[in-house]
């Protein structure tokens, strides 16, 4: 069974072009499933059936596993079963009838437009007032790193890109300088599943980009920087974990509700829809493969409208 798991991981990575995170999660789920199957007396893959799969999910549920995690594990089982059947390792696609627990989708946290504006302005205001860097950015810079002025310009561009384009944090950190078309104000983004899309950005992001390229990136660049657009304080490509800490630091400095990079993506989508953007256009901008993923933002707008009604209407 170990060989089957290795081949499945290779299929996810090379054929399905899944991210390393997705491959790791699916492989972990499949290993858990196969361990459960062995405990139930299955000595090889052909002995696994739908009853084993349902027993595995039931056991996970009794252990208190979240519904979203159960849904992902069911999806991993179906993907593995379909692949194993095509590869001749299973005589039938035993997981095809397997139902997923319905995940409870919480409404995403979003900033108001004025709060988002305050967050975007925070790095520039810190530079004007010479108040220094937030603790999270200060820790990332550390001793012997690039000048604080360059780091401030980098942080300003990071925030503008995340909110101004709605890209994922991994997509922003993966951008190269050559991915930016300044003439058309468009960035070329490589998203999930290797899907490429062009995303426009606005004038504030262009100003942040100009400042970063003129006076920031050159102060941090090293021979190992390559073509990366966003650089860490020591010249390497900025990594998503560091970027998340930077965003957290600036939300605190700006005095706005704590929001993650994905929360800025949520905010961008919500503000686009509230401003009259078409749902299909927002889907394309965000790189969602399914319109259902985008429709949650219509729920956010309705909830905000309902909250405003309850607060303001005398007969609410």
C-alpha positions in Angstrom: 0.0 0.0 0.0 2.9 2.3 0.6 3.8 2.2 -3.1 0.2 3.1 -4.0 0.4 6.2 -1.7 3.6 7.3 -3.3 2.2 6.9 -6.8 -0.9 8.8 -5.7 1.1 11.7 -4.4 3.1 11.8 -7.6 -0.2 11.9 -9.6 -1.5 14.8 -7.5 1.7 16.8 -7.9 2.7 16.1 -11.5 -0.6 15.3 -13.3 -3.2 17.3 -11.2 -0.7 20.1 -10.5 -1.9 20.4 -6.9 0.0 22.5 -4.5 2.4 21.0 -2.0 0.0 21.8 0.8 -2.9 20.0 -0.9 -0.7 17.0 -1.7 0.4 16.8 1.9 -3.2 17.0 3.2 -4.6 14.4 0.8 -1.7 12.0 1.4 -2.2 12.3 5.2 -5.9 11.6 4.8 -5.3 8.5 2.6 -2.7 7.1 5.0 -5.2 7.5 7.8 -7.8 5.7 5.6 -5.5 2.8 4.8 -4.5 2.4 8.4 -8.1 2.2 9.3 -8.7 -0.4 6.5 -5.9 -2.6 7.8 -7.4 -2.5 11.3 -10.7 -3.7 9.8 -8.9 -6.6 8.2 -8.2 -5.4 4.7 -4.8 -6.8 3.8 -4.7 -5.1 0.4 -6.4 -2.4 -1.6 -9.0 -4.6 -3.4 -10.4 -5.5 0.0 -11.4 -2.0 0.7 -15.1 -1.2 0.2 -17.7 1.5 0.9 -18.4 0.2 4.4 -14.7 0.7 5.3 -14.8 4.3 4.0 -18.0 5.1 5.9 -16.6 3.5 9.1 -13.5 5.6 8.8 -15.4 8.8 8.5 -17.8 7.8 11.3 -14.8 7.2 13.6 -13.4 10.6 12.7 -16.7 12.2 13.6 -16.9 10.5 17.0 -13.4 11.9 17.7 -14.8 15.4 17.2 -13.3 16.2 13.8 -14.7 19.4 12.3 -17.2 19.1 9.5 -14.9 21.0 7.1 -12.1 18.6 7.8 -14.5 15.6 7.3 -15.6 17.1 4.0 -12.0 17.4 2.9 -11.2 13.8 4.0 -14.2 12.5 2.1 -12.9 14.4 -1.0 -9.5 12.9 -0.6 -10.9 9.4 -0.3 -13.0 9.9 -3.5 -10.0 11.3 -5.4 -7.8 8.4 -4.3 -10.5 5.8 -5.1 -11.0 7.2 -8.6 -7.3 7.2 -9.3 -6.8 3.7 -7.9 -9.6 2.4 -10.1 -8.1 4.0 -13.2 -4.7 2.6 -12.3 -6.1 -0.9 -11.9 -5.5 -1.1 -8.2 -9.2 -1.3 -7.4 -11.8 -3.3 -9.3 -14.4 -0.5 -8.8 -14.5 3.1 -7.8 -15.7 2.2 -4.3 -15.8 5.8 -3.0 -17.9 7.2 -5.8 -21.2 7.0 -3.7 -19.5 8.4 -0.6 -21.3 11.5 0.6 -19.5 14.4 2.2 -20.7 15.9 5.5 -22.1 19.3 4.7 -19.6 21.9 5.8 -20.9 24.9 7.8 -19.7 27.9 5.9 -19.0 30.8 8.3 -19.3 34.2 6.8 -15.8 35.7 6.3 -14.6 38.6 8.3 -14.3 41.8 6.2 -13.2 45.3 6.8 -15.3 48.3 6.1 -14.1 50.5 3.2 -12.8 53.2 5.6 -11.0 50.6 7.7 -9.4 49.1 4.6 -8.3 52.7 3.6 -6.8 53.3 7.0 -4.8 50.0 6.7 -3.5 50.9 3.3 -2.3 54.3 4.6 -0.6 53.0 7.7 2.9 52.4 6.3 3.0 55.8 4.7 1.8 57.5 7.9 4.4 55.6 9.9 7.1 56.9 7.6 5.8 60.5 7.8 5.6 60.4 11.6 8.8 58.3 12.0 7.0 56.0 14.4 9.0 53.0 13.3 7.9 49.5 12.2 5.2 47.3 13.9 6.7 44.7 16.1 6.0 41.9 13.6 7.8 43.7 10.8 10.6 44.8 13.1 11.1 41.1 14.1 11.2 40.1 10.4 13.8 42.8 9.6 16.0 42.2 12.6 19.7 43.2 12.8 21.8 43.4 9.7 18.8 43.5 7.4 17.9 46.2 4.8 16.9 49.8 5.8 13.6 50.4 7.5 12.6 52.8 4.7 12.8 50.0 2.1 10.8 47.6 4.4 8.1 50.2 4.8 7.8 50.6 1.0 7.6 46.8 0.7 4.9 46.5 3.3 2.9 49.3 1.6 3.0 47.4 -1.7 2.1 44.1 -0.1 -1.0 45.6 1.5 -2.0 47.4 -1.7 -1.6 44.2 -3.8 -3.6 42.1 -1.4 -6.5 44.5 -1.1 -6.3 46.1 -4.5 -6.3 42.9 -6.5 -7.8 40.3 -4.1 -5.0 37.8 -4.8 -4.1 35.0 -2.4 -1.1 35.5 -0.2 0.8 32.7 -2.0 0.0 34.3 -5.3 1.3 37.7 -4.2 4.5 36.3 -2.8 5.0 34.3 -6.0 4.9 37.3 -8.3 8.0 38.3 -10.3 8.8 41.7 -11.5 8.1 40.5 -15.0 4.6 39.5 -14.0 3.6 43.2 -13.7 2.4 45.0 -16.8 2.6 48.6 -15.7 1.4 50.0 -19.0 -2.0 48.3 -18.5 -1.8 48.1 -14.7 -2.3 44.3 -14.7 -0.5 41.5 -12.8 -0.2 38.0 -14.2 -1.1 35.6 -11.4 -0.5 31.8 -11.3 -3.3 30.5 -9.1 -4.5 27.1 -7.9 -4.1 24.2 -10.2 -1.6 26.1 -12.3 -4.4 28.3 -13.7 -3.1 31.7 -14.9 -5.2 34.9 -14.8 -4.7 38.6 -15.4 -5.8 40.8 -12.5 -6.0 44.7 -12.8 -4.8 47.0 -10.0 -5.5 50.6 -9.3 -3.6 53.9 -9.1 -2.8 53.6 -5.3 -1.2 50.2 -6.0 0.7 51.7 -9.0 2.1 54.4 -6.7 3.2 51.9 -4.1 4.8 49.8 -6.9 6.7 52.8 -8.4 8.0 53.7 -4.9 9.1 50.1 -4.2 10.8 49.6 -7.5 12.5 53.1 -7.4 13.8 53.1 -3.9 12.8 50.0 -2.0 13.7 46.8 -3.9 17.1 48.1 -4.9 18.0 48.5 -1.2 17.1 44.9 -0.4 18.0 43.0 -3.5 20.8 40.4 -3.4 22.3 38.0 -5.9 19.8 35.4 -4.6 16.8 37.6 -5.1 16.1 36.4 -8.6 13.1 38.0 -10.3 11.0 38.1 -7.1 8.8 41.2 -6.8 8.4 41.2 -3.0 11.6 40.6 -1.1 12.2 39.7 2.5 14.3 41.9 4.7 17.4 39.9 3.8 16.8 39.8 0.1 15.1 36.5 -0.5 11.6 36.1 -1.9 9.1 37.1 0.8 7.4 34.0 2.1 3.7 33.8 3.0 4.2 33.1 6.7 6.2 36.3 7.1 3.7 38.2 5.0 0.8 37.1 7.3 2.7 38.4 10.3 3.4 41.7 8.5 -0.3 42.1 7.8 -1.2 41.4 11.4 1.3 44.0 12.5 -0.1 46.7 10.3 -3.7 46.0 11.3 -2.8 46.6 14.9 -0.8 49.7 14.0 -3.8 51.1 12.0 -6.2 50.4 14.8 -8.5 48.3 12.6 -10.0 44.8 13.4 -7.4 42.1 13.1 -7.6 40.7 9.6 -5.5 38.1 7.7 -4.3 38.4 4.1 -7.3 36.2 3.2 -9.5 38.6 5.0 -8.2 41.4 2.7 -9.2 39.1 -0.2 -12.7 38.8 1.4 -12.8 42.5 1.8 -11.9 43.2 -1.8 -14.5 40.9 -3.1 -17.2 42.2 -0.8 -16.5 45.9 -1.7 -16.5 45.0 -5.4 -19.9 43.5 -5.2 -21.2 46.3 -3.0 -19.9 48.7 -5.6 -21.9 47.0 -8.3 -19.5 44.6 -9.8 -20.9 41.5 -11.6 -20.6 38.2 -9.7 -19.0 36.5 -12.7 -16.4 39.3 -13.0 -15.5 38.9 -9.3 -15.2 35.1 -9.8 -12.7 35.7 -12.6 -10.7 38.3 -10.6 -10.5 35.9 -7.6 -9.6 32.9 -9.7 -12.5 30.7 -8.4 -13.1 27.6 -10.4 -16.7 27.5 -9.2 -19.2 30.4 -8.9 -20.4 28.8 -5.7 -17.2 29.9 -4.0 -17.8 33.5 -5.0 -21.5 33.5 -4.0 -20.6 33.6 -0.3 -19.7 37.3 -0.7 -23.3 38.0 -1.7 -24.3 36.6 1.7 -21.8 38.9 3.4 -23.3 41.9 1.7 -26.8 40.9 2.7 -25.7 40.3 6.3 -24.1 43.8 6.4 -27.3 45.3 5.0 -29.4 43.4 7.6 -27.0 44.6 10.4 -27.4 48.2 9.3 -31.1 47.8 9.1 -31.3 46.5 12.7 -29.1 49.3 14.0 -30.8 52.2 12.2 -34.5 51.4 11.5 -36.9 52.3 14.4 -39.0 49.2 13.8 -36.2 46.7 13.3 
